[in-house]
Amino acid sequence: MPADPSATRAMTLHFVVPPPLRPVLAPAAILIVAALVVAIGWKLPPTLAGLRELGPGVVILLAAAVSVWFNRGRAFVAAASLVAAYAAYRFALELAGGAFAARAVYTALVVVVPFNVLLALVLPERGVSHHHNYRWLLLAVIEVLLVAWIAAAGRSGFSGTAWYGVLDHWLLRSPPTPLVGRLMFAAAFVAAVARAWPRHSPLDIGMVGAVVAFFIACEWVRSPEAFSIFMTAAGAVLLVSVLQESHRLAFHDELTGLPARRALEEGLRALGPAYAIAMVDVDHFKKFNDTHGHDTGDQVLKLVAARLSEVGGGGKAFRYGGEEFAVLFADRTLKQAQPHLEHIRESIEHYAMQVRSDDRPRDPETGVRRRHAHRPGKTLSVTVSIGAAEKDGRLGSPALVLKAADEALYRAKKGGRNRVSR
């Protein structure tokens, strides 16, 4: 039997770009473009020369505004720190006799910005609007006053001249980035990678890209063009990652890892002349919750979702809502889809789910070692009922096919559950 072209294309895409690496594409592309622009020495025409100074600030400010709009606290802290640092450095450069001021601001920003990012990564994400915001505001005020005090050295009796000697210390001597700054960058980078690695979310990966872009900008601070380009890249990475994260949250179910109902609705609009839809419901799910608690109920949903994600025949599983799932078979008839639905139903039925105890370790490797060292605890079996329908002369739209699949699901429930009905 010849291979299905659509399935072959999907397998090729999966092989070329594995799903965990797809959020890396946008930050990597932005950084590569920035590096190429710097390498070829491309410059703006004289009529647009002002964008070299205004462009980075506008892009970073836009990233901060979008972070506020979508209530992404970590991205906002990073963007606000970047835009404040860039504005302060530009202002210091324009001061009369401001060579020391620019140096002081540069030294401060390579320490303060990665410190703020590190702090945002370590603290829990609570969004932009929460009742502890005054702490970030207080920190920002302290940092601004400290940088202004250092930059004003020699300009007044209050600031004195002691900062001249401090900034000449080998730990703070710059540019390029002083050792203290590099250590702070390394800490922020490690924290960002540690947070991005298990989840692979676009925003976590974007934080890594923004830290890298800002570090390169600081290393190239003596080249105004390169500094401006990589500062713009840092803002662009944050902006794109916040947008990607918001899209992911809208189309992705966090509990099960499956595409959400909105993604299903998008998929239904793109269907061709032949397709089948299956509705899947966990049997006695309310009883699971009432007897074993909501944590066990969540485990059941994750188990069913994991099995459904492995459905063959070109099927794609979605979290529909509650304990209901949907499986979409594009370019398939119901006759072609049914064996795969039966296989998934049997796979779920024969899987003995071990109930996680309250003291279950978060680290998967520790959990595996503990399971090998102790006898397994309580296990539960789960079954699902499935209703399926396909487009035909009577059911001419995805909405009608979906409704027919839901009615078939009801018949499966009435017929004794743990079966596929059509």
Order of alpha helices (4+ residues) and beta strands (2+ residues): alpha-alpha-alpha-alpha-alpha-alpha-alpha-alpha-alpha-alpha-alpha-beta-alpha-alpha-beta-beta-alpha-beta-alpha-beta-beta-alpha-beta
